[in-house]
Amino acid sequence: MSETSHSARLSRGVTLLALLILTAIATSAQEGSFQKSESAANVPAAAANVPAAADAAEPGPEQAFLAKRAGEYARTVKFAAQPNADASSGTAKISVTLGGRFIVEENTDTVFGRPVSGTRIYGYNNITKQYEAVWMYTMSTAMMFLTGTSPDGGKTIDLTGLSQNHRGDKIPIHATIRQVDDDQFVVTLMSTGADGKEAAFQQTTYSRKK
């Protein structure tokens, strides 16, 4: 093989290699440009969701109405099963927490001569458009979760959830919270009996301390 022929082949090989490299670079640049443009196209959509998410996180009129309950109260508790028994008495303190988003109730009662304490947390979920509550007390290690709605801007709230008895049986609970005026509200607890009918079994009246 002549030296001239060998040089020609080497030159063609180098040229082909250079073309392959340039093609790969161009393809990579196009893909990068496409990805950048695709990401850029998604930015407006993501940015549009930011105000909505921020609004959902801010307290509104529902939370403000709940916050009006803040204060100290006297509680009287009546049980339907003992209509002739004296009402149990106690106290409650309601405070606003997390920038007006939730209210926390801490209560202490004497029920049939026995001290009972409890904590209740209430809020309004701006996304689901529902009121939510968590109830706990010293007669159980369970937490009861309730959700519901209001037909009148929070003056009357209907909540439903599941309680448990000492055997672990699930018991449907229906709670109504009725705002009588700025200084009084009433919580009524109901459940469905064996006959399939719903009946109230406990009513607690909160009267603001002056």
C-alpha positions as a Markdown table, in Angstrom:
| # | Residue | x | y | z |
|---|---|---|---|---|
| 1 | Met | 0.0 | 0.0 | 0.0 |
| 2 | Ser | 1.3 | 3.4 | -1.0 |
| 3 | Glu | 1.9 | 6.2 | 1.5 |
| 4 | Thr | -0.5 | 8.4 | -0.5 |
| 5 | Ser | -3.4 | 5.9 | -0.3 |
| 6 | His | -2.8 | 5.4 | 3.4 |
| 7 | Ser | -2.9 | 9.1 | 4.1 |
| 8 | Ala | -6.2 | 9.5 | 2.0 |
| 9 | Arg | -7.9 | 6.8 | 4.1 |
| 10 | Leu | -6.7 | 8.3 | 7.3 |
| 11 | Ser | -8.0 | 11.7 | 6.2 |
| 12 | Arg | -11.4 | 10.2 | 5.3 |
| 13 | Gly | -11.6 | 8.5 | 8.7 |
| 14 | Val | -10.8 | 11.7 | 10.6 |
| 15 | Thr | -13.4 | 13.5 | 8.6 |
| 16 | Leu | -16.1 | 10.9 | 9.3 |
| 17 | Leu | -15.2 | 10.9 | 13.0 |
| 18 | Ala | -15.5 | 14.7 | 13.1 |
| 19 | Leu | -19.0 | 14.5 | 11.4 |
| 20 | Leu | -20.2 | 11.9 | 14.0 |
| 21 | Ile | -19.0 | 14.1 | 16.9 |
| 22 | Leu | -20.7 | 17.2 | 15.4 |
| 23 | Thr | -23.9 | 15.3 | 14.9 |
| 24 | Ala | -23.9 | 14.1 | 18.5 |
| 25 | Ile | -23.3 | 17.6 | 19.8 |
| 26 | Ala | -26.1 | 19.0 | 17.7 |
| 27 | Thr | -28.5 | 16.3 | 18.8 |
| 28 | Ser | -27.6 | 16.9 | 22.5 |
| 29 | Ala | -28.1 | 20.6 | 22.1 |
| 30 | Gln | -31.5 | 20.1 | 20.5 |
| 31 | Glu | -32.6 | 17.8 | 23.3 |
| 32 | Gly | -31.3 | 20.3 | 25.9 |
| 33 | Ser | -33.2 | 23.1 | 24.2 |
| 34 | Phe | -36.4 | 21.0 | 24.1 |
| 35 | Gln | -36.1 | 20.1 | 27.8 |
| 36 | Lys | -35.5 | 23.8 | 28.7 |
| 37 | Ser | -38.5 | 24.9 | 26.6 |
| 38 | Glu | -40.6 | 22.2 | 28.1 |
| 39 | Ser | -39.6 | 23.2 | 31.6 |
| 40 | Ala | -40.2 | 26.8 | 30.8 |
| 41 | Ala | -43.7 | 25.9 | 29.5 |
| 42 | Asn | -44.5 | 24.3 | 32.8 |
| 43 | Val | -43.4 | 27.3 | 34.9 |
| 44 | Pro | -46.5 | 29.4 | 34.2 |
| 45 | Ala | -48.8 | 26.5 | 35.1 |
| 46 | Ala | -46.9 | 25.9 | 38.4 |
| 47 | Ala | -46.8 | 29.6 | 39.1 |
| 48 | Ala | -50.5 | 29.9 | 38.6 |
| 49 | Asn | -51.1 | 27.4 | 41.4 |
| 50 | Val | -49.0 | 29.4 | 43.9 |
| 51 | Pro | -51.6 | 32.0 | 44.8 |
| 52 | Ala | -54.3 | 29.4 | 45.1 |
| 53 | Ala | -52.2 | 27.3 | 47.5 |
| 54 | Ala | -51.4 | 30.4 | 49.5 |
| 55 | Asp | -55.1 | 31.4 | 49.7 |
| 56 | Ala | -56.0 | 27.9 | 50.9 |
| 57 | Ala | -53.5 | 28.2 | 53.7 |
| 58 | Glu | -54.8 | 31.5 | 55.1 |
| 59 | Pro | -57.6 | 31.7 | 57.7 |
| 60 | Gly | -60.9 | 33.0 | 56.4 |
| 61 | Pro | -64.4 | 33.9 | 57.7 |
| 62 | Glu | -65.0 | 30.3 | 58.9 |
| 63 | Gln | -61.9 | 30.3 | 61.0 |
| 64 | Ala | -62.7 | 33.9 | 62.2 |
| 65 | Phe | -66.1 | 32.7 | 63.4 |
| 66 | Leu | -64.6 | 29.8 | 65.3 |
| 67 | Ala | -62.0 | 32.2 | 66.9 |
| 68 | Lys | -64.9 | 34.3 | 68.4 |
| 69 | Arg | -65.4 | 31.4 | 70.9 |
| 70 | Ala | -62.0 | 32.1 | 72.5 |
| 71 | Gly | -62.4 | 32.6 | 76.3 |
| 72 | Glu | -63.2 | 30.9 | 79.5 |
| 73 | Tyr | -66.5 | 29.1 | 80.1 |
| 74 | Ala | -68.6 | 27.3 | 82.7 |
| 75 | Arg | -69.8 | 23.9 | 81.4 |
| 76 | Thr | -72.9 | 22.0 | 82.4 |
| 77 | Val | -73.3 | 18.4 | 81.1 |
| 78 | Lys | -76.6 | 16.6 | 81.1 |
| 79 | Phe | -77.0 | 12.9 | 80.2 |
| 80 | Ala | -80.2 | 11.5 | 78.7 |
| 81 | Ala | -79.8 | 8.2 | 80.5 |
| 82 | Gln | -80.0 | 10.0 | 83.9 |
| 83 | Pro | -82.7 | 12.7 | 83.3 |
| 84 | Asn | -83.3 | 13.2 | 87.0 |
| 85 | Ala | -79.7 | 13.4 | 88.0 |
| 86 | Asp | -78.0 | 16.7 | 88.7 |
| 87 | Ala | -76.1 | 18.1 | 85.7 |
| 88 | Ser | -72.3 | 17.6 | 85.9 |
| 89 | Ser | -70.4 | 20.8 | 86.0 |
| 90 | Gly | -67.0 | 22.0 | 84.9 |
| 91 | Thr | -65.0 | 24.6 | 83.1 |
| 92 | Ala | -63.4 | 25.1 | 79.7 |
| 93 | Lys | -60.8 | 27.4 | 78.2 |
| 94 | Ile | -60.8 | 28.0 | 74.4 |
| 95 | Ser | -57.7 | 29.5 | 72.8 |
| 96 | Val | -56.8 | 30.4 | 69.2 |
| 97 | Thr | -53.6 | 28.8 | 67.8 |
| 98 | Leu | -51.5 | 28.8 | 64.7 |
| 99 | Gly | -52.3 | 32.3 | 63.5 |
| 100 | Gly | -56.1 | 32.0 | 63.7 |
| 101 | Arg | -56.3 | 28.7 | 61.9 |
| 102 | Phe | -57.6 | 26.5 | 64.7 |
| 103 | Ile | -59.1 | 26.7 | 68.2 |
| 104 | Val | -58.1 | 24.5 | 71.1 |
| 105 | Glu | -60.5 | 23.7 | 74.0 |
| 106 | Glu | -59.2 | 22.3 | 77.3 |
| 107 | Asn | -62.0 | 21.3 | 79.7 |
| 108 | Thr | -62.3 | 19.8 | 83.1 |
| 109 | Asp | -65.5 | 18.4 | 84.6 |
| 110 | Thr | -66.7 | 16.4 | 87.6 |
| 111 | Val | -69.0 | 13.7 | 86.2 |
| 112 | Phe | -70.9 | 11.7 | 88.8 |
| 113 | Gly | -68.2 | 12.6 | 91.4 |
| 114 | Arg | -65.3 | 11.7 | 89.1 |
| 115 | Pro | -62.9 | 14.2 | 87.6 |
| 116 | Val | -62.7 | 14.1 | 83.8 |
| 117 | Ser | -60.5 | 16.3 | 81.5 |
| 118 | Gly | -60.5 | 16.6 | 77.8 |
| 119 | Thr | -59.0 | 18.4 | 74.8 |
| 120 | Arg | -60.8 | 19.3 | 71.6 |
| 121 | Ile | -59.3 | 20.9 | 68.5 |
| 122 | Tyr | -61.5 | 22.5 | 65.9 |
| 123 | Gly | -60.8 | 23.9 | 62.4 |
| 124 | Tyr | -62.2 | 24.5 | 58.9 |
| 125 | Asn | -60.4 | 22.9 | 56.0 |
| 126 | Asn | -60.4 | 25.4 | 53.1 |
| 127 | Ile | -59.7 | 22.7 | 50.5 |
| 128 | Thr | -62.4 | 20.2 | 51.5 |
| 129 | Lys | -64.8 | 22.9 | 52.6 |
| 130 | Gln | -65.5 | 20.9 | 55.8 |
| 131 | Tyr | -65.2 | 21.5 | 59.5 |
| 132 | Glu | -62.8 | 19.1 | 61.3 |
| 133 | Ala | -62.4 | 18.2 | 64.9 |
| 134 | Val | -60.3 | 15.9 | 67.1 |
| 135 | Trp | -61.6 | 15.0 | 70.6 |
| 136 | Met | -59.6 | 13.4 | 73.4 |
| 137 | Tyr | -60.3 | 12.9 | 77.1 |
| 138 | Thr | -59.0 | 11.0 | 80.1 |
| 139 | Met | -61.6 | 8.2 | 79.9 |
| 140 | Ser | -59.9 | 6.8 | 76.9 |
| 141 | Thr | -56.5 | 6.6 | 75.0 |
| 142 | Ala | -58.3 | 6.9 | 71.7 |
| 143 | Met | -58.7 | 10.0 | 69.5 |
| 144 | Met | -62.1 | 10.7 | 67.9 |
| 145 | Phe | -62.0 | 12.4 | 64.5 |
| 146 | Leu | -65.1 | 14.2 | 63.2 |
| 147 | Thr | -65.9 | 16.1 | 60.0 |
| 148 | Gly | -68.9 | 18.0 | 58.9 |
| 149 | Thr | -70.5 | 21.1 | 57.4 |
| 150 | Ser | -72.6 | 24.1 | 58.4 |
| 151 | Pro | -75.7 | 25.5 | 56.6 |
| 152 | Asp | -75.4 | 28.9 | 58.2 |
| 153 | Gly | -71.8 | 30.0 | 58.2 |
| 154 | Gly | -70.7 | 28.2 | 61.4 |
| 155 | Lys | -73.6 | 29.1 | 63.7 |
| 156 | Thr | -74.7 | 25.4 | 63.5 |
| 157 | Ile | -72.2 | 22.8 | 62.7 |
| 158 | Asp | -73.0 | 19.1 | 62.1 |
| 159 | Leu | -70.1 | 16.7 | 62.7 |
| 160 | Thr | -70.0 | 12.9 | 62.3 |
| 161 | Gly | -67.3 | 10.4 | 63.4 |
| 162 | Leu | -66.7 | 7.1 | 65.1 |
| 163 | Ser | -66.2 | 6.4 | 68.7 |
| 164 | Gln | -65.2 | 3.2 | 70.4 |
| 165 | Asn | -66.5 | 1.4 | 73.5 |
| 166 | His | -64.4 | -0.6 | 75.9 |
| 167 | Arg | -64.7 | -3.7 | 73.6 |
| 168 | Gly | -63.4 | -1.8 | 70.6 |
| 169 | Asp | -66.8 | -1.7 | 68.9 |
| 170 | Lys | -67.2 | 1.2 | 66.5 |
| 171 | Ile | -70.0 | 3.6 | 67.4 |
| 172 | Pro | -71.2 | 6.2 | 65.0 |
| 173 | Ile | -71.4 | 9.7 | 66.6 |
| 174 | His | -73.3 | 12.7 | 65.4 |
| 175 | Ala | -72.4 | 16.0 | 67.2 |
| 176 | Thr | -74.1 | 19.3 | 66.6 |
| 177 | Ile | -72.6 | 22.6 | 67.8 |
| 178 | Arg | -75.2 | 25.4 | 68.1 |
| 179 | Gln | -74.1 | 29.0 | 68.7 |
| 180 | Val | -76.9 | 30.5 | 70.9 |
| 181 | Asp | -75.2 | 34.0 | 71.1 |
| 182 | Asp | -71.7 | 35.4 | 71.5 |
| 183 | Asp | -71.5 | 34.1 | 75.1 |
| 184 | Gln | -73.2 | 30.7 | 74.9 |
| 185 | Phe | -73.1 | 27.6 | 72.7 |
| 186 | Val | -74.4 | 24.1 | 73.1 |
| 187 | Val | -72.9 | 20.7 | 72.0 |
| 188 | Thr | -75.3 | 17.8 | 71.6 |
| 189 | Leu | -74.1 | 14.3 | 71.1 |
| 190 | Met | -76.3 | 11.7 | 69.4 |
| 191 | Ser | -75.9 | 8.1 | 68.3 |
| 192 | Thr | -78.1 | 5.5 | 66.6 |
| 193 | Gly | -79.7 | 2.8 | 68.8 |
| 194 | Ala | -80.5 | -0.8 | 68.1 |
| 195 | Asp | -83.8 | 0.3 | 66.7 |
| 196 | Gly | -82.0 | 2.3 | 64.0 |
| 197 | Lys | -83.2 | 5.6 | 65.4 |
| 198 | Glu | -80.9 | 8.5 | 66.3 |
| 199 | Ala | -81.3 | 9.9 | 69.8 |
| 200 | Ala | -79.4 | 12.5 | 71.9 |
| 201 | Phe | -77.5 | 11.0 | 74.8 |
| 202 | Gln | -75.5 | 14.0 | 76.1 |
| 203 | Gln | -75.8 | 17.8 | 76.0 |
| 204 | Thr | -73.2 | 20.3 | 77.1 |
| 205 | Thr | -73.9 | 24.0 | 77.5 |
| 206 | Tyr | -71.0 | 26.5 | 77.5 |
| 207 | Ser | -71.6 | 29.8 | 79.2 |
| 208 | Arg | -68.9 | 32.5 | 78.9 |
| 209 | Lys | -67.5 | 33.7 | 82.3 |
| 210 | Lys | -68.0 | 37.4 | 82.8 |
